[in-house]
Structures are given as structure tokens and as C-alpha cells.
Amino acid sequence: MAELKTKKTKASVEKFIQGVKDEKRRKDCLTVLAMMKELTKTVPKMWGTSIVGFGSHHYKYASGREGDGFVVGFSPRKQDLTLYLMSGVARHPDLLSELGKHKTGVGCLYIKTLDDIHLPTLKRLIRESVRFVRQ
């Protein structure tokens, strides 16, 4: 079985965020950082070189593959601010319809800027994802 590439590291979350060159993206990261800290009640950790993750959970797929990952996380990618919702994005259609301008993947939410998003809805979406994963 292939080993999971993205693992928790001891790198500094603060240094990572300070290293985000685009000032607006860095500010958005700080907003999401504060929101996820509040909702998970956990200390953020770096996962790999570019993902800030909160909490941890053990997962097991129907295929038998299993491992450990974070509960929610984010990454300031070049194109978008990517939020990782481990509950899966599709299970929240009502909240997504209220969220504002975004794109989705299976477990990812892609946002250009938080100015395009209704922040109270984003907070509810993250809260619901955390609740689902921790069940």
C-alpha cells in the first residue's frame, strides 16, 4: 500500500503564513486560521510543506486504505485559497448555495478571495464539516 505523502510536520505555521507573498491572500489565510482554530479548538500544524491542518482523525476507505489526516485545513495555493473539508463538500449543498463565488472538488473548496464569500456561511460550513468528521 502506498504511503500517504502529506504528513504532519514540525514546521512553523506562523512562518509559513508570513511567507505568503500576496498580502490579500495572507490576510485571508489569517482570517481562515482564526476561524478554524475557534471551531476545532486545536492548535494548527503544518501538513507537508503547504497545508495548515487542524486536529487529527483516523480514516478508512471502503477499499481498505486507511490512515491519519487532519479534520479541516487550508492552503494558500497560487490560483485559490483551498479549504479542505474532510466531510466532503457535496454533503453541504444548502450552505454551498449561500456561500458566494467558489469552486469545489470532492473534499476541497476553492476560493479566490474571502471578499467573494459570505463569512458566516463559511463558518457554518466548516463547523458542520468538523462535526461530521468527529462523529
N, C-alpha and C positions, 0 to 999 in steps of 0.2 A: 504494500500500500504506500502511495506517495506521501511524503511528509508535508505537513502544512507549511507554506512559505512564510506567511505573515505571523510572526510570534511576538509576544510581549518582550520589550527591551528595557534597558535602564536609562535610555536617552532622556534628556530633559524636554518635557512638553513645552515649558516656557521658552526655552531656546529655539525649539522648532517653530513655534508660532511667531516669535520675534524675527525669525529668518524669512518669513513670508514677505516677499518684496513689494507686492501690491498693497498699498496702505488700506484700501477699501476691503480687500479680501482678508487682510489681517484683522481689521476691526470686526468683520463678520465672524471670523473664527473666534474672537474673544467673546462675542455675544453667544455663539453656539456652545462654547466651552462652559460659560457660566450657566447656561440653561441645562446642559446635560449633567453638570456637577450637581445642580439643585435637584434634578429629577431622579438621578441614580443614587445620590448620597454616597458617591465613591470618588476616589482620587483618580484623575486621568493618568493613563500610561501610554507610552508610545508603543505601537504595534508595527513592527517593521520600521522602515525609515520615514513613512509619511502618513500614518494613520494614528489619530488620537482616539483611544478606546476607553470605555468606562465599564467597570465591573468585569465579571467573567461568568461564563456558563459552559456546561458540557453539552455538546450536541451529538445526535446520532441520526444519520440519514437512513431512509428505507433501504438503501444499497448496502448498509452495514458500515459505511465510512463514519468515523466519529472523531471528535477532537474537542479542543477547548478554544473558545473565542470570547470576544467582548460582547457586552449586552447591546450597547449602541456606540457609535463612533462617528468621526468625520475626518475628511482630508481636504485640504485646500489644493485641489488639482488645478492645472493650468486653465482648462476650459470652464470648470464649475467648482463650486463648493459641494463636495459629495458627502451626503449623510448616509450612514449605514444603519439601517433599521432591521435588526436580525429577526423580527417577527415576520418580515416580508412586507412589501409595500402594498400589494394588491388587497390585503385584508382590511384596508382602511379607505375604501372608495369615497365615503361621505366626507371625510376630513380632506382627502386629496382634492375633492371638488371645490372646497372652500379655501384651499391653501394659497392659490395665486399661481404665478408663472413658474413652472418646473417641468422636469422630465423625470421618468422613473425607469428603473431596472427591476430585477427580481427583489433585491433587498436594498437597493440604492435609490436615493432621492437626489437629483441633480438640480442645483440652484445657481443661477448666475450671480445674484446678489440678494441679500435679505430685504432690500428695498422692494423687491418684487413679490414678497411673501407676507401673508398675514401672520405675524409672530404668535399671537395667542393660539391660532390653529396649529402652527408648527409645534408649539409646546404641548398641545393635546396629543398630537401625533406621536411625538417622542415618548410622552407619558404612557400612551396605550401600548406602544411597542415594548417598552421596558416592562410593563405589567404582564404582557403576554409571555415574554421570554422567561420571566421569573416565576411563572406558574408552576 
